[in-house]
Amino acid sequence: MRQFLILCLGLVCLSYAHADEKTTLYDFRFWTSPERTRIVIDVEKGVQYHVNTNADKIDLAINNAKLLSQTYDKLFYQDQRIQKTRIKRNKDTLHFLFKTTQPYQVKSYTLKPNQKYRHHRLVIDLYGKQINTVPVTITKQVIKKLSTTKLRKKIILIDAGHGGEDPGAIGHKRSKEKHITLKIAKKLANKINRTKGMKAILTRRGDYYVGLSKRIRIAQANNASLFISIHADSVKRKSAKGASIYTLSERGGSTKFAKQLEQSQNAVDQFGGIETLIKGDQYLNKILWDFSRKDRDIQSRKLGAKILKQMGKIGYLHKQTPQKAGFVVLKTPAIPSVLVETAFISNPQEEKRLNNAKEQNKIANAIYQGILSYYQ
Ligand SMILES: [Zn+2]
């Protein structure tokens, strides 16, 4: 599924519910990533809350809250950041007291219901001191790419689509795309790491969400030579089947989401780097930029075709040639990038196949063989 990411803005949204209406807390979910712990609570629209932090204590106070008994137990989550949770009622306000292992920065905001979540959601993120730990090194990277013909070791970025609060597409047997993509990604990474002269880096290693621009920054910061994003497709029609490959289209920025991201600060950093490559010579900048983009697109299509050919040997192809699309994860300047839709999770037979370890290994191997033949 390719329509992913909710753009999370660090806004605290407080709106007002009637005083006599209780805010039901339907569910709690916790996601731990190397960067943060995300607490998600399914709530009613217009939840009134505030967050107070004091050293290693976080007090999340929700006004007029009603806690469902079946969700009570889910609250007592422990991870590398949360040591202990307590609940305290003060008149109409329910306090969730999190004792943390050290002081953390806290961001909170609400999200509206979507296709995957029918409730409004209250999100609390606990971060370490530095939120952005991956530096943007596009300028250096582009210069290096243009000036050296061969890199010492080929770094292949493997991106397991979705994760954490974003399950991706969901099959008829309720299997989630995010789990399948991670399994295939890990299998592919193992194959690459056993290959001389190649090294795989995963954008995520567990069940947590990584923002799309962060995925790109990981690729750039690691000086990646290829970027491969792994997904499973989904449509309403159950019979749709087979693999497809997407590469970046220059006109892809017309999608609503791509536009949103381009407007965000991340995108400014993202594409701003090249502007300062050679100060004062805009003409030369443009040539270099066009060159890196065109070369990247040709290489992406070549890589896509090679992988597709291998995918055709192990299963159906949904589309016989690489498709063009403007997905944000493919916007990795100068790095050949493809998005692999491994099969349709919405097709019951393919869903079964996607959950089978042997089949996952076959898919990983087909992508791996495609990478090898691209380099030959
Ligand atoms: Zn997907």
Boltz pocket constraint, residues with backbone or C-beta under 6 A from the ligand:
constraints:
  - pocket:
      binder: B
      contacts: [[A, 1], [A, 2], [A, 3], [A, 4], [A, 161], [A, 162], [A, 168], [A, 169], [A, 177], [A, 230], [A, 231], [A, 232]]
      max_distance: 6.0
